[in-house]
Amino acid sequence: MALSIRTEKQGTKLKLILAGKLSTLEAKDFDTAFAEVAADAKEALLDFSGVDYISSAGLRSLFLAKKKMMQQGGELKVLYPTEDVMSVFKATRYDNVVTIVERGTADDAPVFYPLRPVQRWMVDTHFQKAQSTMMNTGALIQMDVSIDMEVLAAAVNSLLEAYDIFRCRLVFHPENGEICQRFDGEVAKVYVETLSDEALEQRKQELKLPYELIDHPLYRIFLMKTASAKYLYVDFYHAIMDGTAIVLLFWRDLDKRYTQLQKGEEPKGLGKVHLYSDYILEEKEIPAAEREAGHAYWRQMVSGFSIEKYLPVPDVQGESDTPEHEIEVPFAGMEKGFFKGKSFNENTFFIAATLLALAKASRQKEAILGWVHNGRMTSAERRLMGLMLDQFPLRWSFDRDMTVREFLQALEQKITEGMQYRKSLDIVYEEGLEDGIPSFILQKGSMGRRGSMKFAGTEAVIVEMPANEISAADNTMDIEMNTHDDGTYSLVLDYDNCRYTEAAMRRFAAAMEKIVYGLQDEDGKILALLD
């Protein structure tokens, strides 16, 4: 395996995580990479836990790296060498040349990172039903029979080593007891398993379990073969990964790595890896004044909200007599081609329909919801593996009539206005301003509940995307509009079955479907849609 290098930097402290071999060619790559990032560093830590071989050229590179650090008044340490590499260090008495820190020594001190506000919100929401799977997000995918599962395993393992999010562990801070996170967890190798059909069914049931949250891996990946099929199961704790990270980043990166390995090449040319831990530190440095600028805006947006006033009128009192809490309703007659050439997009259109449906169901002239955005607005954020989503509160008053066209234009402006205060959403999460507020999300293509995805020129089919055990928004409803690869739409409602029957939710879906049809007439009046 060639050498891979990940860089973490906090001020003048530099850490390079190396994996693979450090021989003649790789040593040149290391020299170049180190020179690029070490210019202003005062402490350089080289994590050797993933290095399985070092040559004399590699030893020379370490010597030159140490010399550079000394010239700029800094120091260099080699951390956690493997047994094979440590044997080379001992044979050459290299501990007299550079400082070497083995596992379990005093210098092996963990670095603690705060939870981002949206992460803490998700964890605290999960604690409402701590033994539920509300924050599990994954799928069982059937791979094409032509896929080489051993090559796929190598691609998965290469990917897991490349991103720090898979080393994320939730822990209690030893000084203040806060739940925080570390990014130094072990990444276990993924292997191919051969299972009978019965064993596969048993495995499916075992996977429907909540995560052990503290100091345990927060993802599950299994490669499984039966006599007739090949499967990939991927599942993540939602507080570390979102749908965009899974489908657009993880899946595409896995495809690239598999394709390169299939050709006999080492994974390369995948671009710079952006570290989630770095993003946490950057976000932490946002000035308080910049955050506070939008706090009043968000508080005003949700002021006066109550479940009794703004949610559909309940038709259940007390405990539910059924475990069912989710329905999916196809929206026949609504197709993606409708949006071609329109001045508004799908997201705005379906948010509009949701606002109208909530106002009608709650018998109010106003509606409040929280709409989910993937949280990636810059080029760096769009390449960042990890949880990035944001949930924006949105309020609309239907106190005057207007055409559908005017409504959609005004709503688009309101959505854009709110997104300017994105970095102030910390107050929404920290103060629970969205507690009880129904959420809306537009899921596109393979991020929806069914369909297939391209993989290495083949079709990978989503076999199961199990419904979470309970809604992630307790005592309210999640409204999910799925746009499928065939251009059709379906509405998924995840609801509190202690407030609503399935029949009530089907009535809500039918009313929203009627509103969707009404919104297709841009000259129509919106108040007529509330009748």
N, C-alpha and C positions, 0 to 999 in steps of 0.2 A: 504493500500500500504506500503510495506517495505521501508526502508530508502535507497535512492541512494545518493552517494557523488561524486561530481566532484571537482577536485583540480586545481587551477590556482596558479602559483608561479612566481613572478618577483623579483629576488634577495632575500632580506630578508622579502618581503611582501608576505603573504600567504592568499589565499582566498579559502574557501570551500563552494560550492553551494550544499545545502541539499534539498531533496524533499522526502515527505512521512511522516512517523510518527517516533517519537523519544521516544520509550518506552523501556522496560527492555532489550529485545534482541537487538534492534537496538542501544541502548546506548553502549552496549559492542562493536558493530561494529564501532561506532563512536570513542570510546576510542582508539581502535587499529589503525584506520586510522589516527587519529590526531597525535598519538605518532610517526607514521612512517614519517610524512611529516613536523612536526613542530620543529624538532630539532634545526635548525639554524635560525628560523624565529624571527623577531623583532615585527612584526605586524600580527595578525591573524584576518581575517574577516570571519564571519560565515553568509552566506546568507540564511536566514530563510524564504524567500518569498514562498518557495514551501513546507514548513513543516506545516501540518495541525493538528498535535497533539504532545504534549510533556507531559511525565509523570514525577514523582518524580525522577526516575532513569535518565531521560534526564536532569533534572535540576542539578543533581549531576555531570553528565558528563561535563556540562558547567562550573561548579565550578572548577572541576579538570583541565579542559583545561585552564581556567584563571590562576589557581595556577601555572601550568607549564610555561605559558608565563611570569608570574611575576618572576619566579625563574631564567629565562634566560634573564631578563631585557627587556622584551617585553610587549605588551598589546593585549587584545582581545576585539573585538566588535561583537555584534550580530546585523545583518542588516535586516531590513524590515520584521519583524515578521508578520504573518497573524493575522487577528482579533482574531481568536480562541486562538492562542498561546499567543498573547499579553494580552488576558484576564487572562491567567495563570500567566504571569509575574506580572501583576498588583495585582492579588489576593495574590501573595506571596511576593510582594514588591521586586521582583528580580532585579529591576533597581538599587537597592542598592548593588547588588552583582556583576553584570557585566554591561558594557556599552551597552545600547540598542539604535540603530539608527532606527527610524521609517521613512517611506517614506516621502519625502519632507523636511527633515531636512538638515542642512548645511553640514553634513558629507556625504550626498548622492551625491558625486561628480563622474561624469562619467570618464571613462578611455578611451582615444583615441588611436587607433592603426593606423599606416600608411597603405595605400594600398600596397600590394605587387606589384612589377613591372608588373607582368603579369595581375594582377587585374586592375591596372590603364590603361594598354594598352587596355584591353577589354572595360572598361568604356569609354575611349576616342574614341575607334572605334565605339561604340554605338552612341556617340554624332554626328557622321557623319549623322545618320538618327535617331534622338533621339526619334521620335514617332513611330519607327518601333519595331517589335518583334524579331529583329535579334539576341538578346541575351537571348531569351526564349528557354529553353530546357526541354521538357517534353513529356508526352504521356498519352493517355487515354487507360486504361487497363481493359479488361473485366475479372472479376474474376469467378471462378467456382461457380456453384449454391450452392455447399456444404459449401462455406466459410461463417462463422458467422460474419456478418458485424459489430456487436457491439464489438465482441472480436477484430476484425481488428482495430476498432477505438481506443480501449484501447492500442493496440500494437503501433499504429501510435503515439499516445500521449506520450507513454513511450519513444519511440525513439526520438521524438522531444525534450523532456526534457533532454536527455542524452548528446547531442552534442551542443557546443556553436555556431556552424555555423548557427543554426536556430535562434539564438538571434542576428545575425549580422544585423546592420543597417548602411547604408551609411549616413554620416552627414558632414556638414562643420565644420572644426575646429574653435572654437570661437576666437582663437588668431591669426591664420595666414590665415584663409579662405580656406585651402586645403580640398579637399574631402578626408575624412578618414573614419574609421569605428569604431563602438562600438559593444560590445558583451553583452549588458545588455537589449536587447529588450524583450518584453513580448512574450510568446509563447501561442497563442490562442488554445483552445481545438478544436479538430476536431470531428464533429458529423456526424451521418449517415442521409442523406436526402432521402426522398421518392419522386420521380419525375415521371410525365407522360412522355411518349415518346416525346411529343411536348416540354415539359419543358427541357428535356435532350438536345434536339437540340438547344434550346435557350441558355442553359448553355454553350454548346460548343462554340457558337459564342462569348459569354461574356468572355470566357477564352482566346480568341485570341486578347488580348490587351497587350500593353507594361506595364512594371512595373512602379509604382511611385517610383522613386529611392531614394529620400531623406527621411530618418527617417520612412520608411515603411518596413514591412516584405518583404523578397526577395524570397519567395517561396509561392506556392499555392498547397494545398492538399484538395481534396474533395472525400468523400465517398458517392456514389449515388446508389439508387435502383430504378428500374422500375418494372413494372408488370412481366417482363420476364427475367431481367438480373441484375447483380450487377457490379458496376464499381468503379475503383480507378483512380482518375486523379492526377498526380503529375507533377509539373512544377517548375523549379528553374531559377533564374537569373544566367546566365552563369558565372558571375564574382564571384560567391560564390560556385558553384558546377560544376563538369565536369562529363562526361559520366561514367568514372570508379567509381566515388563517388556515382553516382545514381544507377547504375546497380549492381556493385559488393559489395559496402558497405551498402548503404541505403536498397537495396532490400534484401540482405542476412540477415541483422540485423532485418529487419521487419519480415522476415520469422521465424527467431529464436524466436523473442518476441511473435509472434502470436502462434507458436507451444507451447511454455511454458504456455501462458495464457489459451490456449485451454485445457491444462491438469490441469488447476486450480492452476498453479504455478506462483509465481512472477517472472518476467524476471531476470535471473541470469546467471552467468558463461559466460558473453559475452565479457570478457576480459577488460583490462584497456582502458578507453576512452582517446584518445589523443586529446588535444584541439588545434583548429586551431589558436587561439589567441597566444598560447605558441609558435607555429611554426613561426608565424610572428615575434615575438621577437627574436627567435633564428636566423632566417634568417637575421634580421637587424644587428646582431652582427658579421656577416661574415666580416673579415678584408678587408679593401678597396684594399689592395695589392693582395689578393686572387681573388677578382672580376676583377681587372684591368688586371690580367694575360691573360685573354681571350678576352679582348675588341678589341685588334688589330686583333685577329684571326677572329672575327665576322665581323668587318668592312671590312676586306679584302675579306671575303666570298661574300659580296653583293656589292662590289665596282663596279661602272659603270652600275648598274642595271637601266633599264628604261622600262616602260610599252610598249613603242613603239618597243623596240628591242626584249624583252624576252617573250612577251605574243603572243598568236596566233593572226594572222593578223585580225583586226576587219572587219565586213561586215555591220555594222550599223553606221550611223553618226547622232548624235543628239538624240532626245527623242525616246523612244521605242513606238511602237504602240500596245504593248501587256504587260500585267502584269506578264506573265510567265517568270520564270528565273531559272527553275530547271528541269532536266530530269533524269530519271533512266533507265539504259540500261543493261539488263542481259547479262553476258558474257557466252554464251552457249559453252559447250565443255571444260571449265576450271573448274576443281574440286579440292577440298582440298587434295585429295589423292595424287596429283602430288608432294606435298612437303615432303611426307614420305621418310626418308632416305637421303634427300638433305643436302648439306653443307651450304645452305642459308635458311633464313626464309621468310615467306610471306611478311613481311614488306619491307625487302630489295628488294625482287623480284618486288613488285608493285611500289616501289619508282623508281627502274630502268626503268620500263615501262613508268612511268610518265615523267621522265627526257627525255627519247627518244621521247615521244609524244610531249612534249613542244618544244624540239629542232626542230622536224619536222614541227610543226605547225607555229613556228616563223621563220622558214627558217634560223636557226642559227646552228653553230657547238658547241653550248654551251647551257646549261639550268640552271636556278636557281629556286628553290622552297623552301618553308618552310614546314618541315614535323612535324606532331604533335605527341608528346610522352605523356603518361599519367602522367609523372612527379613523379612517385613513384619508388624509387630505393632502399630505405632502408626498413627494416621491420616496423619501426615506420611510415614511410610515406605511406606504403601500408595499414595502418589501419586508416589513417587520413581522416576524413569526411570534405570535402571542395574542393575548386579549387586547383588542383596541376599540371595541364598540362603545358607543355613547347612546344614551337614551334622553332625547330632548322633550321636555314638557311642551305641550301646545294647547292653547285655549282658543276657542272661537265662539263668538256670540252671534246668533242668528236673529238679531234685533231689527234688521231691515232687509227688504227683499232686493235681489239683484239677479242678473242673468248668471247662468252656469259659467260662461266665459269670464265674467267679471269676478266671480267667486274664486275660480281657479287661479286667476292672475293675482288676486289679492292674497290668497293663501300661499302661493309661491313666494311672494315678497315677505310674508310673515315667517315662513320657514327659513328663508335666507337671513333674515334679521336675527333669528334665534341662534343660528349657527355661528354668528360673529362672537357669541358669548360661550363658545364651546369650552374654553379653559376655565370657565367659572362654574361648570357643572359639578365641581367638587362639593358645593354646598347642597346640591340636590341629593347626592349620595349620602353625604355625612349627616344631614338632618332628616333624611327619609322623606323628602318633600314629595316623592312620587308614590309613597306607600298607598296601596289601594287603587291607584290610578290604572285604568286599562291600558295595555300596551299594544302597539301596532308595529308589525315588521313586514316588509316586502321581501320574500325569498325568491331569488331568481334561479331558474334552470336547475342544475344538479344540487343546489342548496335547498331545494324543496324536498317534499316527502317521497318522491318517486322519480324514476327515470334512470338514465345511464350516463356514464362519463367516458370520454376518450382516454385510453391509456396505451401508449406505445403502439398506436395504430390499430388498436382493438377496442371493443366495447366492454366496459366494466359496469355491471348492472347492480344497482342498489336493491338488495334482497329485502332487507329490513332496516328501518330506521325507527326503533321502538319508541313509542310515546313515553315521555317521562312519567314517573310514578305519580307526580302531582304537579300542578301548575307552578312555575317558578315565581308567579306573582300571586301569593296566597290571598284568598278572599276577594278576588277580582277576576278578570278575564284577559287572556292573551289572544289578540286578533292577528292572524297570520295569513297574508295573501300570497299564495304560491303561483308563480308564473312558470309554466312547464316548457320543456324543450319543444313540444309540438305546437306551442303558441296558445295553448289553452290556460285557463285559470281555475283555481279552486281556493275556497276559504276554509281555513282550519281555525276552530275555536277551542281553546283550552280554558276550561271554566271551573269555578268552585261549585262542586256538586252539593254543597250544603246550602247554596243559595238558589241554584237553578237546576231544573230538570233538563233532560236532553230535548224534550219538546219545546221548552222555552228558547233554547239556543237555536233550534231549527227555525223557530219563528223569527229570531233575530237575523239569522242568515238569509231567510227569505226576504225580509224587509231590506236588508243591505243589498241583496241581488237586484231588487226592484229599483233601489236608489242608483245603483251602478248603471242600469239601463237608462234611467232618467238623466244622469250626468252626461250621457253621450249626445244629448241635444244641447249644444252650447248656447242656444238662444232661449232655452227654457228658464223658468224662474226657480230659485232654490227653495223658497218657502213652500212651494207646491209639493216638494219632495218630502216634506215633514207631515203632510196630511195623511 
